[in-house]
């Protein structure tokens, strides 16, 4: 019973964090119907922001979240202006986004190797407390709780944006039907730009905790993180950012349960769950039919 409690609580913490990992990817798709295959590389950049602040300036790695958000604005806004409007005018923006953002991801990975080297980097355990916090008799590292807390804060912030602000209402309208939103006078390009930058910022914030949840970070980690994020998005609901929370929890619980009982299968089972869910509900657990542009 203790092992089961450990797996469930750990799976929830792990899943909350991985909900944040997939959230930015789903937000960008939901608003713009483009798939950011460079998503994992932006997560890796967030991790290196935290590492650089800690290693070179002696600051707490949590400041990396603020630096990641600032970096998302500096990099994301011109990247949006340069490529996204052209993608959306194409006949097949989804497929073209696959190709374009795959290239962006490779460029970012190469630049990361150039700037930080190819070696794995880790963050000091004591930077986020270095101890353990118990729940129901089970102990988990402080860093896991920090990751869950920041993830929940980001999700609550996104929910507040969607439900309590005029730009959030406009974003939901664009997600529901882009052409109708444009016809009612909504500045679709402004809404899309905000969503694009916000998606990259969420990826960067998630990256701050990657060295703790995954043990270390390296430039080649981005591809695997993109794959994981995409699996989480599909499990929850493609195009429904808040459905990513469900996908992340399913992924986290599945991973931790298998790591606890059948460790050799732990990397396979979450994706087996993905296949099973897609076969039963092709649009994901919380999905509806995907709208057409």
Phi and psi in degrees as GROMACS dihedral restraints (atoms count N, CA, C in turn):
[ dihedral_restraints ]
;  ai    aj    ak    al  type     phi  dphi    fc
    3     4     5     6     1   -64.4    20    10
    4     5     6     7     1   -39.6    20    10
    6     7     8     9     1   -62.6    20    10
    7     8     9    10     1   -40.0    20    10
    9    10    11    12     1   -65.3    20    10
   10    11    12    13     1   -43.8    20    10
   12    13    14    15     1   -61.6    20    10
   13    14    15    16     1   -41.4    20    10
   15    16    17    18     1   -61.4    20    10
   16    17    18    19     1   -44.8    20    10
   18    19    20    21     1   -65.3    20    10
   19    20    21    22     1   -40.5    20    10
   21    22    23    24     1   -69.6    20    10
   22    23    24    25     1   -48.9    20    10
   24    25    26    27     1   -65.2    20    10
   25    26    27    28     1   -45.2    20    10
   27    28    29    30     1   -61.9    20    10
   28    29    30    31     1   -38.2    20    10
   30    31    32    33     1   -64.8    20    10
   31    32    33    34     1   -35.8    20    10
   33    34    35    36     1   -67.0    20    10
   34    35    36    37     1   -46.4    20    10
   36    37    38    39     1   -61.5    20    10
   37    38    39    40     1   -46.4    20    10
   39    40    41    42     1   -61.8    20    10
   40    41    42    43     1   -42.4    20    10
   42    43    44    45     1   -68.7    20    10
   43    44    45    46     1   -36.4    20    10
   45    46    47    48     1   -61.6    20    10
   46    47    48    49     1   -43.7    20    10
   48    49    50    51     1   -62.8    20    10
   49    50    51    52     1   -44.7    20    10
   51    52    53    54     1   -72.0    20    10
   52    53    54    55     1   -18.9    20    10
   54    55    56    57     1   -62.6    20    10
   55    56    57    58     1   -40.9    20    10
   57    58    59    60     1   -66.4    20    10
   58    59    60    61     1   -36.3    20    10
   60    61    62    63     1   -58.1    20    10
   61    62    63    64     1   -39.6    20    10
   63    64    65    66     1   -90.9    20    10
   64    65    66    67     1   -11.7    20    10
   66    67    68    69     1   -64.8    20    10
   67    68    69    70     1   -45.5    20    10
   69    70    71    72     1   -64.2    20    10
   70    71    72    73     1   -39.0    20    10
   72    73    74    75     1   -60.4    20    10
   73    74    75    76     1   -43.1    20    10
   75    76    77    78     1   -73.6    20    10
   76    77    78    79     1   -34.1    20    10
   78    79    80    81     1   -61.9    20    10
   79    80    81    82     1   -46.3    20    10
   81    82    83    84     1   -63.4    20    10
   82    83    84    85     1   -42.9    20    10
   84    85    86    87     1   -66.1    20    10
   85    86    87    88     1   -42.9    20    10
   87    88    89    90     1   -60.4    20    10
   88    89    90    91     1   -36.1    20    10
   90    91    92    93     1   -87.4    20    10
   91    92    93    94     1   -39.6    20    10
   93    94    95    96     1  -115.5    20    10
   94    95    96    97     1    -8.4    20    10
   96    97    98    99     1    56.9    20    10
   97    98    99   100     1    36.8    20    10
   99   100   101   102     1  -122.3    20    10
  100   101   102   103     1   148.5    20    10
  102   103   104   105     1  -108.6    20    10
  103   104   105   106     1   116.5    20    10
  105   106   107   108     1   -86.5    20    10
  106   107   108   109     1    91.5    20    10
  108   109   110   111     1   -73.7    20    10
  109   110   111   112     1    -4.4    20    10
  111   112   113   114     1   -93.3    20    10
  112   113   114   115     1     8.6    20    10
  114   115   116   117     1   -55.4    20    10
  115   116   117   118     1   -46.7    20    10
  117   118   119   120     1   -63.1    20    10
  118   119   120   121     1   -35.4    20    10
  120   121   122   123     1   -66.9    20    10
  121   122   123   124     1   -33.8    20    10
  123   124   125   126     1   -69.4    20    10
  124   125   126   127     1   -33.7    20    10
  126   127   128   129     1   -62.8    20    10
  127   128   129   130     1   -44.5    20    10
  129   130   131   132     1   -60.8    20    10
  130   131   132   133     1   -39.4    20    10
  132   133   134   135     1   -61.4    20    10
  133   134   135   136     1   -38.8    20    10
  135   136   137   138     1   -61.8    20    10
  136   137   138   139     1   -39.1    20    10
  138   139   140   141     1   -64.2    20    10
  139   140   141   142     1   -41.2    20    10
  141   142   143   144     1   -71.4    20    10
  142   143   144   145     1   -27.8    20    10
  144   145   146   147     1   -60.2    20    10
  145   146   147   148     1   -47.2    20    10
  147   148   149   150     1   -64.0    20    10
  148   149   150   151     1   -42.7    20    10
  150   151   152   153     1   -63.8    20    10
  151   152   153   154     1   -42.8    20    10
  153   154   155   156     1   -64.4    20    10
  154   155   156   157     1   -43.7    20    10
  156   157   158   159     1   -64.0    20    10
  157   158   159   160     1   -38.0    20    10
  159   160   161   162     1   -74.3    20    10
  160   161   162   163     1   -45.0    20    10
  162   163   164   165     1   -77.8    20    10
  163   164   165   166     1   -40.7    20    10
  165   166   167   168     1   -96.3    20    10
  166   167   168   169     1   -25.9    20    10
  168   169   170   171     1  -121.4    20    10
  169   170   171   172     1    -3.5    20    10
  171   172   173   174     1    70.0    20    10
  172   173   174   175     1    19.4    20    10
  174   175   176   177     1   -88.9    20    10
  175   176   177   178     1   159.6    20    10
  177   178   179   180     1   -64.5    20    10
  178   179   180   181     1   135.7    20    10
  180   181   182   183     1   -57.6    20    10
  181   182   183   184     1   -23.4    20    10
  183   184   185   186     1   -61.1    20    10
  184   185   186   187     1   -24.9    20    10
  186   187   188   189     1   -64.2    20    10
  187   188   189   190     1   -17.3    20    10
  189   190   191   192     1   -61.5    20    10
  190   191   192   193     1   -26.7    20    10
  192   193   194   195     1   -63.9    20    10
  193   194   195   196     1   -43.3    20    10
  195   196   197   198     1   -66.0    20    10
  196   197   198   199     1   -40.5    20    10
  198   199   200   201     1   -66.4    20    10
  199   200   201   202     1   -36.5    20    10
  201   202   203   204     1   -64.9    20    10
  202   203   204   205     1   -40.2    20    10
  204   205   206   207     1   -64.6    20    10
  205   206   207   208     1   -44.6    20    10
  207   208   209   210     1   -62.4    20    10
  208   209   210   211     1   -41.1    20    10
  210   211   212   213     1   -64.1    20    10
  211   212   213   214     1   -35.1    20    10
  213   214   215   216     1   -63.3    20    10
  214   215   216   217     1   -37.1    20    10
  216   217   218   219     1   -69.4    20    10
  217   218   219   220     1   -45.9    20    10
  219   220   221   222     1   -66.0    20    10
  220   221   222   223     1   -41.7    20    10
  222   223   224   225     1   -88.2    20    10
  223   224   225   226     1   -38.6    20    10
  225   226   227   228     1   -71.4    20    10
  226   227   228   229     1   -40.8    20    10
  228   229   230   231     1   -63.1    20    10
  229   230   231   232     1   -52.1    20    10
  231   232   233   234     1   -66.1    20    10
  232   233   234   235     1   -32.8    20    10
  234   235   236   237     1   -64.7    20    10
  235   236   237   238     1   -41.0    20    10
  237   238   239   240     1   -60.9    20    10
  238   239   240   241     1   -50.1    20    10
  240   241   242   243     1   -61.7    20    10
  241   242   243   244     1   -31.1    20    10
  243   244   245   246     1   -79.0    20    10
  244   245   246   247     1   -35.5    20    10
  246   247   248   249     1  -122.8    20    10
  247   248   249   250     1   -35.5    20    10
  249   250   251   252     1   -68.0    20    10
  250   251   252   253     1   -46.7    20    10
  252   253   254   255     1   -57.0    20    10
  253   254   255   256     1   -36.7    20    10
  255   256   257   258     1   -67.1    20    10
  256   257   258   259     1   -39.3    20    10
  258   259   260   261     1   -60.2    20    10
  259   260   261   262     1   -44.6    20    10
  261   262   263   264     1   -70.7    20    10
  262   263   264   265     1   -19.3    20    10
  264   265   266   267     1   -87.6    20    10
  265   266   267   268     1    -6.6    20    10
  267   268   269   270     1   -79.2    20    10
  268   269   270   271     1   164.8    20    10
  270   271   272   273     1   -69.9    20    10
  271   272   273   274     1   -30.5    20    10
  273   274   275   276     1  -137.5    20    10
  274   275   276   277     1    77.9    20    10
  276   277   278   279     1   -62.5    20    10
  277   278   279   280     1   -31.9    20    10
  279   280   281   282     1   -64.4    20    10
  280   281   282   283     1   -50.5    20    10
  282   283   284   285     1   -66.8    20    10
  283   284   285   286     1   -41.5    20    10
  285   286   287   288     1   -65.1    20    10
  286   287   288   289     1   -35.3    20    10
  288   289   290   291     1   -65.0    20    10
  289   290   291   292     1   -34.0    20    10
  291   292   293   294     1   -53.9    20    10
  292   293   294   295     1   -50.6    20    10
  294   295   296   297     1   -68.7    20    10
  295   296   297   298     1   -47.7    20    10
  297   298   299   300     1   -65.8    20    10
  298   299   300   301     1   -48.1    20    10
  300   301   302   303     1   -76.4    20    10
  301   302   303   304     1   -20.3    20    10
  303   304   305   306     1   -61.9    20    10
  304   305   306   307     1   -43.7    20    10
  306   307   308   309     1   -64.3    20    10
  307   308   309   310     1   -42.0    20    10
  309   310   311   312     1   -59.5    20    10
  310   311   312   313     1   -42.1    20    10
  312   313   314   315     1   -62.1    20    10
  313   314   315   316     1   -41.7    20    10
  315   316   317   318     1   -65.7    20    10
  316   317   318   319     1   -37.7    20    10
  318   319   320   321     1   -64.8    20    10
  319   320   321   322     1   -45.1    20    10
  321   322   323   324     1   -62.9    20    10
  322   323   324   325     1   -39.7    20    10
  324   325   326   327     1   -63.2    20    10
  325   326   327   328     1   -42.2    20    10
  327   328   329   330     1   -65.5    20    10
  328   329   330   331     1   -41.1    20    10
  330   331   332   333     1   -66.0    20    10
  331   332   333   334     1   -34.9    20    10
  333   334   335   336     1   -66.4    20    10
  334   335   336   337     1   -41.8    20    10
  336   337   338   339     1   -61.5    20    10
  337   338   339   340     1   -42.9    20    10
  339   340   341   342     1   -62.9    20    10
  340   341   342   343     1   -40.6    20    10
  342   343   344   345     1   -80.8    20    10
  343   344   345   346     1   -37.5    20    10
  345   346   347   348     1  -120.2    20    10
  346   347   348   349     1    -6.5    20    10
  348   349   350   351     1    86.0    20    10
  349   350   351   352     1   170.2    20    10
  351   352   353   354     1   -92.6    20    10
  352   353   354   355     1    -4.8    20    10
  354   355   356   357     1   -71.5    20    10
  355   356   357   358     1   154.9    20    10
  357   358   359   360     1   -71.6    20    10
  358   359   360   361     1   142.7    20    10
  360   361   362   363     1  -122.7    20    10
  361   362   363   364     1   145.8    20    10
  363   364   365   366     1  -133.3    20    10
  364   365   366   367     1   165.8    20    10
  366   367   368   369     1  -112.6    20    10
  367   368   369   370     1   149.9    20    10
  369   370   371   372     1   -64.6    20    10
  370   371   372   373     1   136.3    20    10
  372   373   374   375     1   -61.9    20    10
  373   374   375   376     1   -35.3    20    10
  375   376   377   378     1   -77.1    20    10
  376   377   378   379     1    -6.5    20    10
  378   379   380   381     1   -63.9    20    10
  379   380   381   382     1   -30.7    20    10
  381   382   383   384     1  -112.6    20    10
  382   383   384   385     1    24.3    20    10
  384   385   386   387     1   119.5    20    10
  385   386   387   388     1   -44.8    20    10
  387   388   389   390     1    74.3    20    10
  388   389   390   391     1    -1.4    20    10
  390   391   392   393     1  -108.0    20    10
  391   392   393   394     1  -156.2    20    10
  393   394   395   396     1  -130.3    20    10
  394   395   396   397     1   149.8    20    10
  396   397   398   399     1  -119.0    20    10
  397   398   399   400     1   131.0    20    10
  399   400   401   402     1   -97.6    20    10
  400   401   402   403     1   150.0    20    10
  402   403   404   405     1  -147.1    20    10
  403   404   405   406     1   123.0    20    10
  405   406   407   408     1    54.6    20    10
  406   407   408   409     1    37.3    20    10
  408   409   410   411     1    82.8    20    10
  409   410   411   412     1    -0.5    20    10
  411   412   413   414     1  -106.0    20    10
  412   413   414   415     1   137.7    20    10
  414   415   416   417     1  -106.7    20    10
  415   416   417   418     1   134.3    20    10
  417   418   419   420     1  -135.6    20    10
  418   419   420   421     1   148.1    20    10
  420   421   422   423     1   -58.7    20    10
  421   422   423   424     1   148.0    20    10
  423   424   425   426     1   -54.2    20    10
  424   425   426   427     1   -37.9    20    10
  426   427   428   429     1   -61.5    20    10
  427   428   429   430     1   -33.0    20    10
  429   430   431   432     1   -65.0    20    10
  430   431   432   433     1   -39.9    20    10
  432   433   434   435     1   -70.0    20    10
  433   434   435   436     1   -38.3    20    10
  435   436   437   438     1   -61.8    20    10
  436   437   438   439     1   -43.2    20    10
  438   439   440   441     1   -61.4    20    10
  439   440   441   442     1   -44.3    20    10
  441   442   443   444     1   -64.7    20    10
  442   443   444   445     1   -40.6    20    10
  444   445   446   447     1   -64.1    20    10
  445   446   447   448     1   -45.5    20    10
  447   448   449   450     1   -65.5    20    10
  448   449   450   451     1   -37.7    20    10
  450   451   452   453     1   -64.2    20    10
  451   452   453   454     1   -44.9    20    10
  453   454   455   456     1   -63.0    20    10
  454   455   456   457     1   -42.2    20    10
  456   457   458   459     1   -60.7    20    10
  457   458   459   460     1   -41.1    20    10
  459   460   461   462     1   -65.1    20    10
  460   461   462   463     1   -40.6    20    10
  462   463   464   465     1   -67.1    20    10
  463   464   465   466     1   -42.4    20    10
  465   466   467   468     1   -63.7    20    10
  466   467   468   469     1   -41.2    20    10
  468   469   470   471     1   -61.3    20    10
  469   470   471   472     1   -41.3    20    10
  471   472   473   474     1   -66.9    20    10
  472   473   474   475     1   -41.5    20    10
  474   475   476   477     1   -61.5    20    10
  475   476   477   478     1   -43.6    20    10
  477   478   479   480     1   -61.5    20    10
  478   479   480   481     1   -41.4    20    10
  480   481   482   483     1   -61.5    20    10
  481   482   483   484     1   -43.9    20    10
  483   484   485   486     1   -67.1    20    10
  484   485   486   487     1   -36.2    20    10
  486   487   488   489     1  -107.5    20    10
  487   488   489   490     1    -9.5    20    10
  489   490   491   492     1  -130.2    20    10
  490   491   492   493     1     2.2    20    10
  492   493   494   495     1  -128.5    20    10
  493   494   495   496     1   150.9    20    10
  495   496   497   498     1   -64.2    20    10
  496   497   498   499     1   -43.1    20    10
  498   499   500   501     1   -60.8    20    10
  499   500   501   502     1   -33.1    20    10
  501   502   503   504     1   -66.9    20    10
  502   503   504   505     1   -41.3    20    10
  504   505   506   507     1   -60.9    20    10
  505   506   507   508     1   -41.9    20    10
  507   508   509   510     1   -64.2    20    10
  508   509   510   511     1   -38.5    20    10
  510   511   512   513     1   -62.5    20    10
  511   512   513   514     1   -43.3    20    10
  513   514   515   516     1   -63.8    20    10
  514   515   516   517     1   -36.9    20    10
  516   517   518   519     1   -64.7    20    10
  517   518   519   520     1   -41.6    20    10
  519   520   521   522     1   -65.0    20    10
  520   521   522   523     1   -40.0    20    10
  522   523   524   525     1   -64.6    20    10
  523   524   525   526     1   -34.9    20    10
  525   526   527   528     1   -72.9    20    10
  526   527   528   529     1   -45.6    20    10
  528   529   530   531     1  -163.6    20    10
  529   530   531   532     1   105.9    20    10
  531   532   533   534     1   -62.8    20    10
  532   533   534   535     1   -43.2    20    10
  534   535   536   537     1   -66.8    20    10
  535   536   537   538     1   -41.6    20    10
  537   538   539   540     1   -66.1    20    10
  538   539   540   541     1   -38.4    20    10
  540   541   542   543     1   -62.3    20    10
  541   542   543   544     1   -41.8    20    10
  543   544   545   546     1   -63.8    20    10
  544   545   546   547     1   -39.3    20    10
  546   547   548   549     1   -67.5    20    10
  547   548   549   550     1   -27.8    20    10
  549   550   551   552     1   -86.2    20    10
  550   551   552   553     1     2.9    20    10
  552   553   554   555     1    97.3    20    10
  553   554   555   556     1     5.5    20    10
  555   556   557   558     1   -70.8    20    10
  556   557   558   559     1   135.3    20    10
  558   559   560   561     1   -77.0    20    10
  559   560   561   562     1    88.1    20    10
  561   562   563   564     1   -62.6    20    10
  562   563   564   565     1   -38.1    20    10
  564   565   566   567     1   -68.1    20    10
  565   566   567   568     1   -36.9    20    10
  567   568   569   570     1   -66.5    20    10
  568   569   570   571     1   -44.5    20    10
  570   571   572   573     1   -60.4    20    10
  571   572   573   574     1   -42.8    20    10
  573   574   575   576     1   -65.6    20    10
  574   575   576   577     1   -40.0    20    10
  576   577   578   579     1   -63.6    20    10
  577   578   579   580     1   -43.6    20    10
  579   580   581   582     1   -61.7    20    10
  580   581   582   583     1   -44.5    20    10
  582   583   584   585     1   -64.5    20    10
  583   584   585   586     1   -38.4    20    10
  585   586   587   588     1   -64.2    20    10
  586   587   588   589     1   -47.8    20    10
  588   589   590   591     1   -63.8    20    10
  589   590   591   592     1   -40.9    20    10
  591   592   593   594     1   -63.8    20    10
  592   593   594   595     1   -39.4    20    10
  594   595   596   597     1   -62.1    20    10
  595   596   597   598     1   -41.8    20    10
  597   598   599   600     1   -68.4    20    10
  598   599   600   601     1   -37.2    20    10
  600   601   602   603     1   -63.4    20    10
  601   602   603   604     1   -42.3    20    10
  603   604   605   606     1   -61.9    20    10
  604   605   606   607     1   -39.1    20    10
  606   607   608   609     1   -63.0    20    10
  607   608   609   610     1   -43.5    20    10
  609   610   611   612     1   -63.8    20    10
  610   611   612   613     1   -40.0    20    10
  612   613   614   615     1   -63.2    20    10
  613   614   615   616     1   -43.0    20    10
  615   616   617   618     1   -59.7    20    10
  616   617   618   619     1   -37.1    20    10
  618   619   620   621     1   -61.1    20    10
  619   620   621   622     1   -29.5    20    10
  621   622   623   624     1   -56.2    20    10
  622   623   624   625     1   -33.0    20    10
  624   625   626   627     1   -99.9    20    10
  625   626   627   628     1    -2.9    20    10
  627   628   629   630     1   -59.2    20    10
  628   629   630   631     1   -43.8    20    10
  630   631   632   633     1   -60.4    20    10
  631   632   633   634     1   -24.7    20    10
  633   634   635   636     1   -86.7    20    10
  634   635   636   637     1   -44.5    20    10
  636   637   638   639     1   -75.7    20    10
  637   638   639   640     1   -32.4    20    10
  639   640   641   642     1  -107.3    20    10
  640   641   642   643     1    -3.2    20    10
  642   643   644   645     1    97.1    20    10
  643   644   645   646     1   -33.7    20    10
  645   646   647   648     1  -168.3    20    10
  646   647   648   649     1   176.4    20    10
  648   649   650   651     1  -136.3    20    10
  649   650   651   652     1   145.3    20    10
  651   652   653   654     1  -145.5    20    10
  652   653   654   655     1   158.8    20    10
  654   655   656   657     1   -58.8    20    10
  655   656   657   658     1   -29.3    20    10
  657   658   659   660     1   -84.5    20    10
  658   659   660   661     1     7.1    20    10
  660   661   662   663     1   -77.7    20    10
  661   662   663   664     1   -16.8    20    10
  663   664   665   666     1   -60.9    20    10
  664   665   666   667     1   -41.4    20    10
  666   667   668   669     1   -61.5    20    10
  667   668   669   670     1   -44.0    20    10
  669   670   671   672     1   -64.8    20    10
  670   671   672   673     1   -37.8    20    10
  672   673   674   675     1   -67.7    20    10
  673   674   675   676     1   -37.3    20    10
  675   676   677   678     1   -62.9    20    10
  676   677   678   679     1   -43.7    20    10
  678   679   680   681     1   -61.3    20    10
  679   680   681   682     1   -44.8    20    10
  681   682   683   684     1   -63.0    20    10
  682   683   684   685     1   -45.9    20    10
  684   685   686   687     1   -60.8    20    10
  685   686   687   688     1   -41.2    20    10
  687   688   689   690     1   -65.0    20    10
  688   689   690   691     1   -39.9    20    10
  690   691   692   693     1   -61.8    20    10
  691   692   693   694     1   -42.7    20    10
  693   694   695   696     1   -63.5    20    10
  694   695   696   697     1   -42.3    20    10
  696   697   698   699     1   -62.1    20    10
  697   698   699   700     1   -43.9    20    10
  699   700   701   702     1   -65.9    20    10
  700   701   702   703     1   -40.8    20    10
  702   703   704   705     1   -59.6    20    10
  703   704   705   706     1   -44.8    20    10
  705   706   707   708     1   -75.3    20    10
  706   707   708   709     1   -70.2    20    10
  708   709   710   711     1   176.5    20    10
  709   710   711   712     1   116.0    20    10
  711   712   713   714     1   -67.1    20    10
  712   713   714   715     1   124.6    20    10
  714   715   716   717     1    93.1    20    10
  715   716   717   718     1    -2.9    20    10
  717   718   719   720     1  -119.1    20    10
  718   719   720   721     1    95.0    20    10
  720   721   722   723     1   -56.2    20    10
  721   722   723   724     1   -40.6    20    10
  723   724   725   726     1   -71.7    20    10
  724   725   726   727     1   -21.5    20    10
  726   727   728   729     1   -67.4    20    10
  727   728   729   730     1   -16.9    20    10
  729   730   731   732     1   -62.3    20    10
  730   731   732   733     1   -27.7    20    10
  732   733   734   735     1   -60.8    20    10
  733   734   735   736     1   -44.7    20    10
  735   736   737   738     1   -64.1    20    10
  736   737   738   739     1   -44.1    20    10
  738   739   740   741     1   -60.3    20    10
  739   740   741   742     1   -41.7    20    10
  741   742   743   744     1   -64.6    20    10
  742   743   744   745     1   -40.7    20    10
  744   745   746   747     1   -67.3    20    10
  745   746   747   748     1   -41.0    20    10
  747   748   749   750     1   -61.7    20    10
  748   749   750   751     1   -44.4    20    10
  750   751   752   753     1   -63.4    20    10
  751   752   753   754     1   -46.7    20    10
  753   754   755   756     1   -64.6    20    10
  754   755   756   757     1   -45.9    20    10
  756   757   758   759     1   -64.5    20    10
  757   758   759   760     1   -43.3    20    10
  759   760   761   762     1   -61.3    20    10
  760   761   762   763     1   -43.2    20    10
  762   763   764   765     1   -65.0    20    10
  763   764   765   766     1   -47.2    20    10
  765   766   767   768     1   -69.9    20    10
  766   767   768   769     1   -36.9    20    10
  768   769   770   771     1   -63.4    20    10
  769   770   771   772     1   -40.9    20    10
  771   772   773   774     1   -74.1    20    10
  772   773   774   775     1   -35.6    20    10
  774   775   776   777     1   -63.7    20    10
  775   776   777   778     1   -30.9    20    10
  777   778   779   780     1   -77.8    20    10
  778   779   780   781     1   -41.9    20    10
  780   781   782   783     1  -104.4    20    10
  781   782   783   784     1   -36.4    20    10
  783   784   785   786     1  -138.7    20    10
  784   785   786   787     1    74.2    20    10
  786   787   788   789     1   -58.4    20    10
  787   788   789   790     1   -34.5    20    10
  789   790   791   792     1   -67.1    20    10
  790   791   792   793     1   -18.2    20    10
  792   793   794   795     1  -102.7    20    10
  793   794   795   796     1     2.9    20    10
  795   796   797   798     1   -64.3    20    10
  796   797   798   799     1   -29.5    20    10
  798   799   800   801     1   -82.0    20    10
  799   800   801   802     1   -12.7    20    10
  801   802   803   804     1   -96.6    20    10
  802   803   804   805     1   -40.0    20    10
  804   805   806   807     1   -61.8    20    10
  805   806   807   808     1   -42.7    20    10
  807   808   809   810     1   -56.6    20    10
  808   809   810   811     1   -36.7    20    10
  810   811   812   813     1   -78.2    20    10
  811   812   813   814     1   -27.2    20    10
  813   814   815   816     1   -66.3    20    10
  814   815   816   817     1   -38.9    20    10
  816   817   818   819     1   -60.7    20    10
  817   818   819   820     1   -41.6    20    10
  819   820   821   822     1   -57.6    20    10
  820   821   822   823     1   -48.4    20    10
  822   823   824   825     1   -62.2    20    10
  823   824   825   826     1   -42.4    20    10
  825   826   827   828     1   -63.9    20    10
  826   827   828   829     1   -43.1    20    10
  828   829   830   831     1   -66.5    20    10
  829   830   831   832     1   -42.1    20    10
  831   832   833   834     1   -64.5    20    10
  832   833   834   835     1   -36.0    20    10
  834   835   836   837     1   -65.9    20    10
  835   836   837   838     1   -35.7    20    10
  837   838   839   840     1   -84.7    20    10
  838   839   840   841     1   -44.5    20    10
  840   841   842   843     1  -131.1    20    10
  841   842   843   844     1    91.5    20    10
  843   844   845   846     1   -59.0    20    10
  844   845   846   847     1   -24.1    20    10
  846   847   848   849     1   -91.9    20    10
  847   848   849   850     1     5.8    20    10
  849   850   851   852     1    93.8    20    10
  850   851   852   853     1   168.6    20    10
  852   853   854   855     1   -61.3    20    10
  853   854   855   856     1   -37.0    20    10
  855   856   857   858     1  -113.0    20    10
  856   857   858   859     1    16.7    20    10
  858   859   860   861     1   -87.7    20    10
  859   860   861   862     1   153.7    20    10
  861   862   863   864     1  -115.3    20    10
  862   863   864   865     1   177.4    20    10
  864   865   866   867     1   -58.2    20    10
  865   866   867   868     1   132.2    20    10
  867   868   869   870     1   -69.1    20    10
  868   869   870   871     1   130.0    20    10
  870   871   872   873     1   -69.6    20    10
  871   872   873   874     1   160.0    20    10
  873   874   875   876     1  -104.6    20    10
  874   875   876   877     1   144.4    20    10
